[in-house]
């Protein structure tokens, strides 16, 4: 009887490990991404104007003509931490191609110091913005990301951790648009 339970426990543990590895290898399995919205069906422009960590104001209107990826995240969010290295690579690679990546830090402790330490730790090269009260109430899940076309219209939204490969494919598609 003990041998039977040992086998059951071993199989169960093995399945749990396989499931965990699948999660790590394919974070999209936990996230949700809507399809890329057709150009003609995209909503009117979204104009964001948010304070930056360290001072200044970032305005989406200043980036018309660029593809913009806006990532809502928090330092305490494990899926956000998982996404960040891919976003850093994308920012470094796509900056010269007309892509602006920005992060909106949704930390509720109000500590810019915590966010600044996170930014340094991960080597984040893109602007980190602070949300307004209205944005805080509109974002239900973290991470949440919006991909905006060159006219500032939302072309795609993502909820949950999304792979770098998915972001890359969608950004490449938007860069090919007129």
Secondary structure, DSSP 4 states (H G I P E B T S, - for coil): -HHHHHHHHHHHHHHHHHHHHHHHH-GGGT-EEPPPPPGGGPPSP---EEEBTTS-EEEGGGGTTSEEEEEEE-TT-HHHHHHHHHHHHHHHHHGGGTEEEEEEE--TT--HHHHHHHHHHHT--SEEEE--HHHHHH--SSSEEEEE-TTS-EEEEEES---HHHHHHHHHHHHT--
